[in-house]
Amino acid sequence: MERKHPDPQAVREENRKLRYLKFLVDLALQEIRAGRYTHEEATRVVENVRAQALKLFPGRETAFEVIYRPRFQRAIAETFCLH
């Protein structure tokens, strides 16, 4: 059986979207940890990042919930002393 090689342009686009999502997540985490938001605002920021992630990667809700949601929950819990 012959293997199909992925389209190099599609791979580059996927990598670009992943880098952008990583940037958004890192920036949001940094801002939350810096105390720039109220608890309510921080929660909205997480939902906004999630919405952007789903625009970049439609149908990948589970990936966001498994990979990024725990990081955001941890940052919010540490920032607002919710342990």
PyRosetta script that sets phi, psi and omega in degrees:
from pyrosetta import init, pose_from_sequence

init()
pose = pose_from_sequence("MERKHPDPQAVREENRKLRYLKFLVDLALQEIRAGRYTHEEATRVVENVRAQALKLFPGRETAFEVIYRPRFQRAIAETFCLH")
pose.set_psi(1, 129.8)
pose.set_omega(1, -177.3)
pose.set_phi(2, -83.9)
pose.set_psi(2, 136.2)
pose.set_omega(2, 177.9)
pose.set_phi(3, -86.5)
pose.set_psi(3, 138.3)
pose.set_omega(3, 174.6)
pose.set_phi(4, -89.2)
pose.set_psi(4, 132.0)
pose.set_omega(4, 177.0)
pose.set_phi(5, -86.9)
pose.set_psi(5, 137.6)
pose.set_omega(5, 179.5)
pose.set_phi(6, -65.3)
pose.set_psi(6, 150.2)
pose.set_omega(6, 177.5)
pose.set_phi(7, -65.7)
pose.set_psi(7, 122.3)
pose.set_omega(7, -178.1)
pose.set_phi(8, -57.0)
pose.set_psi(8, -36.5)
pose.set_omega(8, 179.6)
pose.set_phi(9, -68.1)
pose.set_psi(9, -38.4)
pose.set_omega(9, 177.6)
pose.set_phi(10, -65.1)
pose.set_psi(10, -38.8)
pose.set_omega(10, 178.1)
pose.set_phi(11, -64.7)
pose.set_psi(11, -44.0)
pose.set_omega(11, 178.3)
pose.set_phi(12, -61.3)
pose.set_psi(12, -41.8)
pose.set_omega(12, 179.7)
pose.set_phi(13, -65.2)
pose.set_psi(13, -42.6)
pose.set_omega(13, 177.6)
pose.set_phi(14, -61.0)
pose.set_psi(14, -43.8)
pose.set_omega(14, 178.9)
pose.set_phi(15, -64.7)
pose.set_psi(15, -38.4)
pose.set_omega(15, 178.0)
pose.set_phi(16, -62.9)
pose.set_psi(16, -45.0)
pose.set_omega(16, 179.8)
pose.set_phi(17, -64.3)
pose.set_psi(17, -39.5)
pose.set_omega(17, 177.8)
pose.set_phi(18, -63.7)
pose.set_psi(18, -42.4)
pose.set_omega(18, 178.2)
pose.set_phi(19, -62.6)
pose.set_psi(19, -41.4)
pose.set_omega(19, 179.2)
pose.set_phi(20, -64.3)
pose.set_psi(20, -43.9)
pose.set_omega(20, 178.2)
pose.set_phi(21, -62.7)
pose.set_psi(21, -42.9)
pose.set_omega(21, 178.1)
pose.set_phi(22, -59.9)
pose.set_psi(22, -41.9)
pose.set_omega(22, 177.3)
pose.set_phi(23, -59.9)
pose.set_psi(23, -47.3)
pose.set_omega(23, 179.8)
pose.set_phi(24, -60.6)
pose.set_psi(24, -45.6)
pose.set_omega(24, -179.3)
pose.set_phi(25, -63.5)
pose.set_psi(25, -48.3)
pose.set_omega(25, -178.8)
pose.set_phi(26, -61.3)
pose.set_psi(26, -42.8)
pose.set_omega(26, 179.6)
pose.set_phi(27, -64.2)
pose.set_psi(27, -45.6)
pose.set_omega(27, 179.9)
pose.set_phi(28, -62.2)
pose.set_psi(28, -44.1)
pose.set_omega(28, 178.4)
pose.set_phi(29, -61.3)
pose.set_psi(29, -42.6)
pose.set_omega(29, 179.6)
pose.set_phi(30, -61.9)
pose.set_psi(30, -45.1)
pose.set_omega(30, -179.2)
pose.set_phi(31, -66.8)
pose.set_psi(31, -39.8)
pose.set_omega(31, 177.9)
pose.set_phi(32, -63.2)
pose.set_psi(32, -48.6)
pose.set_omega(32, -178.0)
pose.set_phi(33, -65.6)
pose.set_psi(33, -27.2)
pose.set_omega(33, 179.2)
pose.set_phi(34, -76.3)
pose.set_psi(34, -7.0)
pose.set_omega(34, 178.0)
pose.set_phi(35, 77.9)
pose.set_psi(35, 23.6)
pose.set_omega(35, -177.9)
pose.set_phi(36, -77.7)
pose.set_psi(36, -10.6)
pose.set_omega(36, -175.8)
pose.set_phi(37, -124.9)
pose.set_psi(37, 155.6)
pose.set_omega(37, 166.9)
pose.set_phi(38, -75.6)
pose.set_psi(38, 170.3)
pose.set_omega(38, 178.6)
pose.set_phi(39, -59.0)
pose.set_psi(39, -43.9)
pose.set_omega(39, 179.7)
pose.set_phi(40, -62.6)
pose.set_psi(40, -43.8)
pose.set_omega(40, 179.1)
pose.set_phi(41, -64.4)
pose.set_psi(41, -41.1)
pose.set_omega(41, 179.6)
pose.set_phi(42, -61.5)
pose.set_psi(42, -40.2)
pose.set_omega(42, 177.7)
pose.set_phi(43, -63.8)
pose.set_psi(43, -40.4)
pose.set_omega(43, 177.4)
pose.set_phi(44, -65.4)
pose.set_psi(44, -38.7)
pose.set_omega(44, 178.2)
pose.set_phi(45, -60.1)
pose.set_psi(45, -44.4)
pose.set_omega(45, 179.5)
pose.set_phi(46, -60.1)
pose.set_psi(46, -44.2)
pose.set_omega(46, -179.7)
pose.set_phi(47, -66.7)
pose.set_psi(47, -33.8)
pose.set_omega(47, 176.4)
pose.set_phi(48, -67.5)
pose.set_psi(48, -41.6)
pose.set_omega(48, 177.5)
pose.set_phi(49, -64.0)
pose.set_psi(49, -41.4)
pose.set_omega(49, 177.7)
pose.set_phi(50, -60.0)
pose.set_psi(50, -43.7)
pose.set_omega(50, 178.9)
pose.set_phi(51, -61.2)
pose.set_psi(51, -41.7)
pose.set_omega(51, 177.6)
pose.set_phi(52, -64.9)
pose.set_psi(52, -41.5)
pose.set_omega(52, 179.1)
pose.set_phi(53, -59.9)
pose.set_psi(53, -40.7)
pose.set_omega(53, -178.6)
pose.set_phi(54, -73.9)
pose.set_psi(54, -25.5)
pose.set_omega(54, 172.5)
pose.set_phi(55, -69.3)
pose.set_psi(55, -40.3)
pose.set_omega(55, 179.7)
pose.set_phi(56, -71.7)
pose.set_psi(56, -38.2)
pose.set_omega(56, -175.4)
pose.set_phi(57, -132.3)
pose.set_psi(57, 75.1)
pose.set_omega(57, -178.4)
pose.set_phi(58, -57.2)
pose.set_psi(58, 141.2)
pose.set_omega(58, 177.2)
pose.set_phi(59, 79.6)
pose.set_psi(59, 7.6)
pose.set_omega(59, -177.5)
pose.set_phi(60, -108.1)
pose.set_psi(60, 36.3)
pose.set_omega(60, -179.1)
pose.set_phi(61, -56.6)
pose.set_psi(61, -42.6)
pose.set_omega(61, -177.5)
pose.set_phi(62, -61.6)
pose.set_psi(62, -39.9)
pose.set_omega(62, 179.4)
pose.set_phi(63, -60.2)
pose.set_psi(63, -44.1)
pose.set_omega(63, 179.1)
pose.set_phi(64, -62.3)
pose.set_psi(64, -45.8)
pose.set_omega(64, -177.0)
pose.set_phi(65, -63.8)
pose.set_psi(65, -34.0)
pose.set_omega(65, -177.8)
pose.set_phi(66, -83.8)
pose.set_psi(66, -40.1)
pose.set_omega(66, -173.3)
pose.set_phi(67, -89.0)
pose.set_psi(67, -49.2)
pose.set_omega(67, -170.2)
pose.set_phi(68, -100.2)
pose.set_psi(68, -36.3)
pose.set_omega(68, -176.7)
pose.set_phi(69, -54.4)
pose.set_psi(69, -45.4)
pose.set_omega(69, 179.8)
pose.set_phi(70, -61.1)
pose.set_psi(70, -35.3)
pose.set_omega(70, 178.2)
pose.set_phi(71, -65.0)
pose.set_psi(71, -43.8)
pose.set_omega(71, 178.4)
pose.set_phi(72, -65.6)
pose.set_psi(72, -42.8)
pose.set_omega(72, 179.3)
pose.set_phi(73, -60.6)
pose.set_psi(73, -41.8)
pose.set_omega(73, 179.1)
pose.set_phi(74, -63.9)
pose.set_psi(74, -45.4)
pose.set_omega(74, -179.8)
pose.set_phi(75, -63.0)
pose.set_psi(75, -41.9)
pose.set_omega(75, 179.6)
pose.set_phi(76, -67.3)
pose.set_psi(76, -43.3)
pose.set_omega(76, 179.8)
pose.set_phi(77, -61.9)
pose.set_psi(77, -42.2)
pose.set_omega(77, 179.5)
pose.set_phi(78, -68.9)
pose.set_psi(78, -41.4)
pose.set_omega(78, -176.7)
pose.set_phi(79, -68.6)
pose.set_psi(79, -38.3)
pose.set_omega(79, -176.7)
pose.set_phi(80, -104.5)
pose.set_psi(80, 16.1)
pose.set_omega(80, 177.6)
pose.set_phi(81, 49.0)
pose.set_psi(81, 55.4)
pose.set_omega(81, -178.1)
pose.set_phi(82, -101.9)
pose.set_psi(82, 25.4)
pose.set_omega(82, -177.0)
pose.set_phi(83, -70.4)
pose.dump_pdb("model.pdb")
